[in-house]
């Protein structure tokens, strides 16, 4: 593993980028926000490219609300009204997306410098202690994330967490993938599959309505390989509300590590397979990128320049007892794994 200085935060904390390598795969990870800053992998001609979007420097990551490549917590996605009830007590959270709390609040896990607990050539373990009351969430929470590379060109992220009081938890990685290369522009020609028979419709604030809507006959049917461009401009109210795809898919067989999504770039032949133990997958077509962020390759990112596969629990689950629980209690450790395998076809 190759560690290198990556600047300092505004309060003077040093940040390091750690580069993991195994086989043909190279991955850069910041201890700031657990950010996956680079994933380098070859195309069908053997040409290497970075296939994840990112900021050009630490200041760019700190200034952006895009959460490029970050480890998201305490609660990924949205909590309606910035409020939830747990064991009869109501908790108020900072509201950072209108009336809602998004991705753990304005000072979520993606804004923290994580402690390096273990490091090797092909694995890195980061740890963080979130104190009781952090961003309004109850309980002191200890979190560990282990990034590791396997011989079959797979990046694995294994999450673990423990709490001393009942709390809620929803962790994910927010990498923006462009399999043609981070500076290649639109990904709408990427061919995608999602192993889901239903998705969660949202209201005007992008909060789930509670319905689990079958994907059959909708623009959300990715059970067979479909280009993102095929239906993204359909005049469907859900696509209007999300400005494209920004929805949670209800995955089959939660709790087991199984393939749940693929993406293929016809031009380069790069192919991504996502597997996870989680019950949900947020498919997001980078709809909010507006050309104001200078990327790691020096260009400006715009809507549709990447696709995210955010494996996670359901948004607003603390306020939806019919959704899979995201409650974490003392003595009941949390664990989840998501993997990203890169091949060429």
Secondary structure, DSSP 8 states (H G I E B T S, - for coil): -EEEEEEE-TT--EEEEEEEEETTEEEEEESBTT-EEEEEEE-TTS-EEE-B--BSSHHHHHH-SS-TT-EE-SB-SEEGGGEEEETTEEEE----BTTBEETT-TT-GGGSB-EEEEE-SSEEEEEEEE-TTGGG--S-EEEEEEEEEETTTEEEEEEEEEESS-EE-B-EE---B-TT-TTS---TT-EEEE-EEEE--B-TTS-B-S--EE-TTSTT--SS-EEGGGTTTS--HHHHHHTS-EEEEEESSTTS-EEEEEEE-TTT-EEEEEEESSSEEEEE--TT-EEEEEBTTSSEEETTS-BEEEEES-TTGGG-TTS---EE-TT--EEEEEEEEEEE-
